[in-house]
Amino acid sequence: MGRISFRRPENRARNRGTTVSIDELPELLRPAIEKYRDTTEDQGRLAPELVAELRDRGAFRLFTPVELGGHEAPVAAALDFYAKVARMDGPTAWLLWNFNVGFAAGWLPAEAAARIWGEGADPLIANSGQPGLLTPVDGGYRLTGRWKIVSGAHVAEWFLLAGADPSAGPGFAGLRFCVVPRADVSVLDTWDVVGMRASDSNTVVADDVFVPDTRTAGLFAPNRIDRPAYRLPAINLLFPGCGAVLIGMAQAAIDEVIRIAPAKSGFDGVPLAEKDHVTVAVGRALSQVAAARLLLLETQRELDRTVAAGAETTDEQRAAVRGALCHVTETARTVLVAMYELGSSEPLYRASRLGRIFRDGIAAAQSANLSTTQWTIPGRIAVGQPSGWPFV
């Protein structure tokens, strides 16, 4: 695999804003995120002004190649970014995770990369791994299906949608991802929920849409860019981000209890901050979240270090990340419930920040990517059995 090159227009820096380091980015985004998070909750989608700020600051280009003005970041760096943003607002971080598919610029054929990433502002691409039906035709495929819970559905300009071609063989042999412009699909308003409302996770429908070969790639297709950021399989680039968002939301719940504890009192008039059961619960939760976050980051850093050294990652290494995701899910649920209980009547109200964090966090933990059934993967590998999954 050789280095891929793109024609880079002279005005790209003006069109795409100024790229700053990922470490600096969360605090630069904080004013806009905090300004619009109530609006996004009310509207059920990110405010256009917030989307514009995220795009101008380069928040959608974490995995985009440097040739296209991207960060080309290691996955662990992106996870750290998502967790920090999720402390400010979970749904915003969730959309940033779902839209950061810039690695596909080298995964897809060059013609598609040039069209989607080659000019102007960073493309807004929502992805969904639920497979629709792919039918081979001359020059490409016909794609039909309904993809539920596609986060950012109304914001997206493009959709990266999975499709299965039954003629290619059983299992995942015929699974491909297709990049489809918004004009070719319909978005149905099905996201009538109380948790993660602002994630805009609606239903996308494609009815016999033609997708040229140049805008499809197989699930296991190697990236054409042979650099560390692109040596992991696509599934390992996509999966862990939602775990970072969830653990960031758990930390946000602790932050909110710490904020309200000095002023909020029980029936006895004693502030929560002076009650031993509150300080014990907060101290425990801080340690739980820190441990889960570090486990996720360190298992992912091990993968990043391995590909940076030019070596192949092992099933055990990749399975360790899946185990860390399961640990994040269990930890976040425990912490969210504990902080909700400490808040007494406070989180019952729609206007309560703690209540919203709880609702969003519990909803996010329901994601299939975060299912604790995945603990079977490191477990089976550890005892010498096949993982039971087509990919780890």
C-alpha positions as CSV (number, residue, x, y, z in Angstrom):
1,M,0.0,0.0,0.0
2,G,1.5,3.3,-1.1
3,R,1.0,6.8,0.1
4,I,-2.2,8.4,-1.3
5,S,-2.0,12.0,-2.6
6,F,-4.8,14.6,-3.2
7,R,-4.9,17.9,-5.0
8,R,-5.0,20.5,-2.2
9,P,-6.5,23.8,-3.1
10,E,-4.6,26.9,-2.1
11,N,-7.6,28.2,-0.1
12,R,-8.1,25.1,1.9
13,A,-7.0,26.8,5.2
14,R,-9.6,29.5,4.7
15,N,-12.4,27.1,3.7
16,R,-11.8,24.7,6.6
17,G,-10.8,27.0,9.4
18,T,-7.6,26.7,11.4
19,T,-6.6,23.3,12.7
20,V,-5.5,23.3,16.3
21,S,-4.2,20.4,18.4
22,I,-6.7,18.0,19.7
23,D,-5.5,18.8,23.2
24,E,-6.5,22.5,22.8
25,L,-9.8,21.8,21.0
26,P,-12.2,20.9,23.8
27,E,-11.7,24.2,25.7
28,L,-12.0,26.2,22.5
29,L,-15.3,24.5,21.8
30,R,-16.6,24.9,25.4
31,P,-18.3,28.4,25.0
32,A,-20.3,27.3,22.0
33,I,-21.2,23.9,23.4
34,E,-22.4,25.4,26.7
35,K,-24.2,28.2,24.9
36,Y,-26.3,25.9,22.7
37,R,-26.8,22.7,24.7
38,D,-30.2,23.8,26.0
39,T,-31.3,24.7,22.5
40,T,-30.1,21.3,21.1
41,E,-32.1,19.5,23.8
42,D,-35.3,21.5,23.0
43,Q,-34.9,21.1,19.2
44,G,-33.8,17.5,19.3
45,R,-30.7,18.2,17.1
46,L,-27.6,20.3,17.2
47,A,-28.1,24.0,16.7
48,P,-26.8,25.1,13.3
49,E,-24.6,27.7,15.0
50,L,-22.9,24.9,17.0
51,V,-22.5,22.7,14.0
52,A,-20.8,25.6,12.2
53,E,-18.4,26.2,15.2
54,L,-17.5,22.5,15.4
55,R,-16.8,22.4,11.7
56,D,-14.8,25.6,11.7
57,R,-12.7,24.4,14.6
58,G,-11.9,21.1,12.8
59,A,-13.8,18.9,15.3
60,F,-15.0,16.6,12.4
61,R,-11.5,15.9,11.1
62,L,-9.9,13.9,13.8
63,F,-9.2,10.9,11.5
64,T,-9.0,12.8,8.3
65,P,-5.7,12.5,6.4
66,V,-3.2,15.4,6.8
67,E,-3.4,15.9,3.0
68,L,-6.9,17.1,3.5
69,G,-6.2,19.3,6.5
70,G,-7.0,16.6,9.1
71,H,-5.5,15.7,12.4
72,E,-4.8,12.0,11.4
73,A,-5.0,11.3,15.1
74,P,-4.3,8.0,16.9
75,V,-7.5,6.5,18.2
76,A,-6.6,7.0,21.8
77,A,-6.2,10.7,21.2
78,A,-9.7,10.9,19.7
79,L,-11.1,9.0,22.7
80,D,-9.6,11.5,25.1
81,F,-11.1,14.3,23.1
82,Y,-14.6,12.7,23.1
83,A,-14.5,12.1,26.8
84,K,-13.6,15.7,27.5
85,V,-16.3,17.1,25.3
86,A,-18.9,14.7,26.9
87,R,-18.2,16.3,30.3
88,M,-19.6,19.4,28.6
89,D,-22.5,17.8,26.7
90,G,-23.0,14.1,25.9
91,P,-25.1,14.4,22.7
92,T,-22.6,16.8,21.2
93,A,-19.7,14.4,21.9
94,W,-21.8,11.5,20.5
95,L,-22.3,13.3,17.2
96,L,-18.7,14.1,17.0
97,W,-17.9,10.4,17.4
98,N,-20.4,9.3,14.8
99,F,-19.3,11.9,12.3
100,N,-15.6,11.4,12.6
101,V,-15.2,8.9,9.7
102,G,-12.4,10.8,7.9
103,F,-10.4,7.6,7.7
104,A,-12.7,6.6,4.9
105,A,-11.0,9.1,2.7
106,G,-8.3,6.4,2.2
107,W,-10.6,3.4,2.7
108,L,-12.8,4.4,-0.3
109,P,-11.5,4.7,-3.9
110,A,-9.7,7.9,-4.7
111,E,-12.5,9.2,-6.9
112,A,-14.9,9.3,-4.0
113,A,-12.3,10.8,-1.7
114,A,-11.7,13.6,-4.1
115,R,-15.4,14.4,-4.4
116,I,-16.3,14.2,-0.7
117,W,-13.2,15.6,1.0
118,G,-11.4,17.4,-1.9
119,E,-13.0,20.8,-1.7
120,G,-14.6,23.3,0.7
121,A,-15.7,22.6,4.3
122,D,-15.3,19.3,6.1
123,P,-18.1,17.0,5.0
124,L,-20.7,16.0,7.6
125,I,-21.0,12.2,7.4
126,A,-23.2,10.2,9.7
127,N,-22.6,6.4,9.8
128,S,-24.7,3.3,10.6
129,G,-23.5,-0.3,10.7
130,Q,-27.0,-1.8,10.4
131,P,-27.0,-3.6,7.0
132,G,-29.4,-2.8,4.3
133,L,-29.7,-4.8,1.1
134,L,-27.2,-4.5,-1.7
135,T,-27.9,-5.7,-5.2
136,P,-25.0,-5.8,-7.7
137,V,-25.6,-3.9,-11.0
138,D,-23.4,-2.6,-13.7
139,G,-21.1,0.0,-12.3
140,G,-22.0,-0.5,-8.6
141,Y,-24.9,-1.5,-6.5
142,R,-28.6,-0.8,-5.7
143,L,-29.1,0.0,-2.0
144,T,-32.4,-0.5,-0.1
145,G,-33.0,-0.4,3.6
146,R,-34.0,1.4,6.8
147,W,-31.3,2.4,9.2
148,K,-32.6,3.1,12.7
149,I,-31.0,5.4,15.2
150,V,-28.7,7.2,12.8
151,S,-27.2,9.9,15.1
152,G,-27.1,13.4,13.4
153,A,-29.5,12.3,10.7
154,H,-30.8,15.9,10.0
155,V,-27.4,17.4,10.2
156,A,-25.6,15.0,7.9
157,E,-24.7,15.9,4.3
158,W,-23.6,12.3,3.5
159,F,-24.4,8.9,5.0
160,L,-21.9,6.0,5.4
161,L,-24.4,3.1,5.4
162,A,-23.7,-0.6,5.6
163,G,-25.2,-2.9,3.1
164,A,-25.1,-6.7,2.6
165,D,-24.8,-8.4,-0.8
166,P,-26.2,-11.9,-0.3
167,S,-24.7,-13.1,-3.6
168,A,-21.2,-12.6,-2.2
169,G,-21.5,-15.4,0.3
170,P,-22.7,-16.1,3.8
171,G,-22.0,-14.1,7.0
172,F,-20.1,-10.9,6.6
173,A,-18.5,-11.7,3.2
174,G,-20.9,-9.4,1.4
175,L,-20.9,-6.5,3.9
176,R,-19.9,-3.2,2.4
177,F,-20.1,0.4,3.4
178,C,-21.7,2.9,0.9
179,V,-21.3,6.7,0.9
180,V,-24.7,8.1,-0.1
181,P,-25.5,11.8,-0.5
182,R,-28.3,13.2,1.6
183,A,-30.4,13.9,-1.5
184,D,-30.7,10.2,-2.2
185,V,-32.3,9.2,1.1
186,S,-35.2,10.2,3.3
187,V,-35.0,11.0,7.0
188,L,-38.0,10.0,9.2
189,D,-38.6,11.7,12.5
190,T,-38.7,8.6,14.7
191,W,-36.5,9.8,17.6
192,D,-39.2,10.5,20.2
193,V,-37.2,9.9,23.4
194,V,-36.3,11.4,26.7
195,G,-32.6,10.4,26.8
196,M,-30.0,11.5,24.2
197,R,-32.8,13.6,22.6
198,A,-30.3,16.1,21.1
199,S,-28.4,13.3,19.3
200,D,-31.0,13.5,16.5
201,S,-30.8,9.7,16.1
202,N,-33.6,9.3,13.5
203,T,-34.3,6.7,10.8
204,V,-32.7,6.9,7.3
205,V,-34.5,5.2,4.4
206,A,-32.9,4.3,1.0
207,D,-35.2,3.0,-1.8
208,D,-33.3,1.3,-4.6
209,V,-30.5,4.0,-4.6
210,F,-27.7,3.5,-7.1
211,V,-24.3,3.6,-5.4
212,P,-21.3,3.6,-7.8
213,D,-18.4,1.2,-7.1
214,T,-16.3,4.3,-6.4
215,R,-18.4,5.0,-3.3
216,T,-18.3,1.6,-1.7
217,A,-15.7,-0.4,0.3
218,G,-15.7,-3.8,1.9
219,L,-15.8,-4.0,5.7
220,F,-12.3,-5.6,5.7
221,A,-10.8,-3.6,2.9
222,P,-7.3,-2.2,3.8
223,N,-6.9,1.5,3.9
224,R,-4.9,2.8,0.9
225,I,-2.9,5.1,3.2
226,D,-0.1,3.1,4.8
227,R,0.4,5.2,7.9
228,P,-0.2,4.3,11.6
229,A,-3.6,6.1,11.9
230,Y,-5.0,3.8,9.1
231,R,-3.5,0.4,9.9
232,L,-6.3,-0.7,12.2
233,P,-9.4,-2.3,10.7
234,A,-12.3,0.2,10.3
235,I,-14.2,-1.6,13.0
236,N,-11.5,-0.8,15.5
237,L,-11.5,2.8,14.5
238,L,-15.2,3.2,14.9
239,F,-16.2,1.1,17.9
240,P,-14.4,2.6,21.0
241,G,-15.6,6.2,20.6
242,C,-19.0,5.7,22.2
243,G,-17.3,4.3,25.3
244,A,-15.3,7.4,25.7
245,V,-18.4,9.5,25.4
246,L,-20.2,7.4,28.0
247,I,-17.4,7.7,30.6
248,G,-17.2,11.4,30.0
249,M,-20.9,11.7,30.8
250,A,-20.4,9.7,34.0
251,Q,-17.7,12.2,35.0
252,A,-20.1,15.0,34.2
253,A,-22.7,13.6,36.6
254,I,-20.0,13.7,39.3
255,D,-19.1,17.2,38.4
256,E,-22.7,18.3,38.8
257,V,-23.1,16.7,42.2
258,I,-19.9,18.4,43.3
259,R,-21.3,21.7,42.1
260,I,-24.7,21.5,43.9
261,A,-23.5,19.7,47.1
262,P,-22.4,22.8,49.0
263,A,-25.8,24.6,48.5
264,K,-28.2,21.7,48.6
265,S,-29.4,20.5,52.0
266,G,-31.5,17.6,53.2
267,F,-34.4,17.8,55.7
268,D,-31.9,18.2,58.5
269,G,-30.6,21.4,56.9
270,V,-27.1,20.0,56.6
271,P,-25.5,20.7,53.2
272,L,-24.8,17.5,51.1
273,A,-21.2,18.5,51.0
274,E,-21.0,17.9,54.8
275,K,-22.6,14.4,54.8
276,D,-20.3,11.4,55.0
277,H,-22.4,9.2,52.7
278,V,-22.2,11.9,50.0
279,T,-18.4,12.3,50.2
280,V,-17.9,8.6,50.2
281,A,-20.1,8.1,47.2
282,V,-18.4,11.0,45.3
283,G,-14.9,9.7,46.2
284,R,-15.8,6.2,45.1
285,A,-17.3,7.4,41.8
286,L,-14.2,9.5,41.0
287,S,-12.0,6.5,41.4
288,Q,-14.4,4.3,39.4
289,V,-14.6,6.7,36.5
290,A,-10.8,7.4,36.5
291,A,-10.0,3.6,36.4
292,A,-12.5,2.9,33.6
293,R,-11.3,5.8,31.5
294,L,-7.7,4.9,31.9
295,L,-8.3,1.2,31.1
296,L,-10.1,2.2,27.9
297,L,-7.3,4.7,26.9
298,E,-4.5,2.3,27.8
299,T,-5.9,-0.7,25.9
300,Q,-6.4,1.5,22.9
301,R,-2.9,3.1,23.2
302,E,-1.5,-0.4,23.1
303,L,-3.1,-0.9,19.7
304,D,-1.9,2.5,18.6
305,R,1.7,1.8,19.6
306,T,1.6,-1.6,17.9
307,V,0.5,-0.2,14.5
308,A,2.9,2.7,14.9
309,A,5.7,0.2,15.2
310,G,4.6,-1.5,12.0
311,A,3.5,-4.7,13.7
312,E,0.2,-6.6,13.5
313,T,-2.2,-6.2,16.4
314,T,-3.3,-9.5,18.0
315,D,-6.8,-10.8,18.8
316,E,-5.9,-10.5,22.5
317,Q,-5.0,-6.8,22.1
318,R,-8.2,-5.9,20.2
319,A,-10.3,-8.0,22.6
320,A,-8.9,-6.1,25.5
321,V,-10.5,-2.9,24.1
322,R,-13.8,-4.7,23.9
323,G,-13.5,-5.7,27.5
324,A,-12.6,-2.1,28.5
325,L,-15.8,-1.0,26.7
326,C,-17.8,-3.4,28.8
327,H,-16.2,-2.1,31.9
328,V,-17.0,1.4,30.9
329,T,-20.6,0.5,30.5
330,E,-21.0,-1.1,33.9
331,T,-19.0,1.6,35.6
332,A,-21.0,4.4,34.0
333,R,-24.3,2.9,34.8
334,T,-23.3,2.5,38.5
335,V,-22.0,6.0,38.8
336,L,-24.9,7.6,37.0
337,V,-27.4,5.9,39.3
338,A,-25.3,6.8,42.4
339,M,-25.1,10.5,41.4
340,Y,-28.8,10.6,40.6
341,E,-29.6,9.2,44.1
342,L,-27.4,11.8,45.7
343,G,-29.3,14.5,43.9
344,S,-32.6,13.7,45.7
345,S,-35.5,15.5,44.0
346,E,-33.1,17.8,41.9
347,P,-32.7,15.4,38.9
348,L,-36.5,14.8,38.6
349,Y,-37.0,18.2,36.9
350,R,-36.5,18.7,33.1
351,A,-34.5,21.8,33.8
352,S,-32.0,19.9,36.0
353,R,-28.5,19.5,34.5
354,L,-28.0,16.4,36.6
355,G,-31.3,14.9,35.5
356,R,-30.4,15.4,31.8
357,I,-26.9,13.9,32.2
358,F,-28.5,10.9,33.9
359,R,-31.1,10.4,31.1
360,D,-28.6,10.9,28.4
361,G,-26.0,8.6,30.0
362,I,-28.4,5.7,30.6
363,A,-29.7,6.0,27.0
364,A,-26.2,6.0,25.6
365,A,-25.3,2.9,27.6
366,Q,-28.0,1.1,25.7
367,S,-25.9,1.3,22.5
368,A,-25.2,-2.1,20.9
369,N,-21.6,-1.1,20.7
370,L,-21.5,-0.9,24.5
371,S,-23.3,-4.2,25.2
372,T,-21.6,-6.1,28.0
373,T,-22.3,-9.3,26.1
374,Q,-19.0,-8.5,24.4
375,W,-17.2,-9.6,27.5
376,T,-17.4,-13.1,25.9
377,I,-14.8,-12.0,23.4
378,P,-11.8,-11.6,25.7
379,G,-13.1,-14.4,27.8
380,R,-13.3,-17.0,25.0
381,I,-9.9,-16.0,23.7
382,A,-8.3,-16.3,27.2
383,V,-9.5,-19.9,27.5
384,G,-8.3,-20.9,24.1
385,Q,-11.7,-20.7,22.3
386,P,-12.6,-18.9,19.1
387,S,-14.0,-15.4,19.9
388,G,-17.4,-16.3,18.4
389,W,-17.3,-13.0,16.5
390,P,-16.4,-12.5,12.8
391,F,-14.2,-9.6,13.9
392,V,-12.7,-8.5,17.2
